[in-house]
Amino acid sequence: MADEPLVLGIETSCDETGVGIVRGRTLLADAIASSVDEHARFGGVVPEVASRAHLEAMVPTIERALKEAGVSAKDLDGIAVTAGPGLAGALLVGVSAAKAYAYALGKPLYGVNHLASHICVDQLEHGALPEPTMALLVSGGHSSLLLSSDITSDVRPMGATIDDAAGEAFDKIARVLNLGFPGGPVIDRYAKEGDPRAIAFPRGLTGPRDAAYDFSFSGLKTAVARWIEAKRAAGEDVPVRDVAASFQEAVVDVLTRKAVRACRDEGVDHLMIGGGVAANSRLRVLAQERCEAAGIRLRVPRPKLCTDNGAMVAALGAEMVARGRAASDWDLSADSSLPVTDTHVPGRSHSHDHGHDHVHEVSKGNLYS
């Protein structure tokens, strides 16, 4: 519908330059330029390399998204951008670009939270999020359980990883197995041909006195690495497929068990899973089995929307516009440790501190043609 907000979203929290365009809860464009190949030889993301790649990719990716959506920049109702959390330098590229486009177009600017965006993207596939919704976000940088009663203003952390994130553990084990980077997709592929019960790897933080909703994958990572080293030291072949399957099972077992427990404890009947690891095929299957058994409805976006992308940022931005949330000020900055409780960074109400005009007043002069 033409009266729904048309918003462009920019995502640069890590190694993907994502630009998405949505109208309300309808996805019109999802353009991505990834620098993952440039990081592969280092075995992980190099912040400086990522930042430079964002600089090079930004304008072409925005232009590609506008063309794909079939809209003009001047028709946008707002520009949304990931303000945090993420890599500081990478975030700054996105925030700077968003400010430039918003100022030139005379459009409101919305600095939004990366994690809240991962939750909100599901609206593009399955419609409005139920309130409340429990969200399990698992990626290379995050493993979090979040309870959202209003995606634009109220997201409460239930639990998080106390060490390695799930995706980080996948990358490290793939490196030990000499399978390359990123580790998630390749571990998933090898695991399909292995036996998940072949090796009894530990399940972190699942004891009766452990934090109910927190995660720990560092001990698991170490246990797997030592098992592999012991095999090699004994001159034996490492059963790569069985190791991949058993390691993966240990991760998804804990993730799904704790997520379902949180839903039951809070009386929430919807679980949303997002983040890059949500593309893992075994996680999806086990989550579906356990949710069905517990009477919980599972919502998982298609894999492309689980990994970092601009569509998720645009989705949250559109929701901000639709619900009349305050736009950000021109002094919006990147915050690498932005807490999830700050779903967006609103401007100071009618403030003109430091000489910054409020973003909504810029429409008096449209600089973009």
Buried (B, 14 or more C-beta within 10 A) or exposed (E): EEEBBBBBBBBBBBBBBBBBBBBBBBBBBBBBBBBBEBBEEEBBBBBEBBBBBBBEBBEEBBEBBBEBBEBEBEEBBBBBBBBBBBBBBBBBBBBBBBBBBBBBBBBBBBBBBBBBBBBBBBBBBBEEBBEBBBBBBBBBBBBBBBBBBEBBBBBEBBBBBBBBBBBBBBBBBBBBBEBBBBBBBBBBEBBEEBEBEBBEBBBBBBEEEEEBBBBBBBBBBBBBBEBBEEBEEEEEEBBBBBBBBBBBBBBBBBBBBBBBBBBBEBEBBBBBBBBBBBBBBBBBEBBBEBBEEBEBBBBBBEBEBBBBBBBBBBBBBBBBBBEEBBBBBBEBBBBBEBEBBBBBBBBBEEEEEEEBEBBBEBEEEEEBE
